[in-house]
Amino acid sequence: HKKGLIIATYIQGGQGNLSGEIVCSISIGFPDNEEQQKIAYCLSSLDEVIGLESHKLDALKNLKKGLMQQLFPQEVA
């Protein structure tokens, strides 16, 4: 919603120009520390889940490889 306000305020007509002064004057809100901690915890938990799922995927790939080798054994000459 800030994007629309910026466009309406500063970029009118053809090709707009955002100067450094304009960019510095735009306020951006950040969550408070408690909310940031909750977000960080959530992202860390997701990283952990992704890591565990990656290990599962690797194990399944190895299982598939083993099963394929049993299904189509290669003769050694």
Secondary structure, DSSP 8 states (H G I E B T S, - for coil): -HHHHHHHHH--SSS----HHHHHH-------HHHHHHHHHHHHHHHHHHHHHHHHHHHHHHHHHHHHHHHS-----
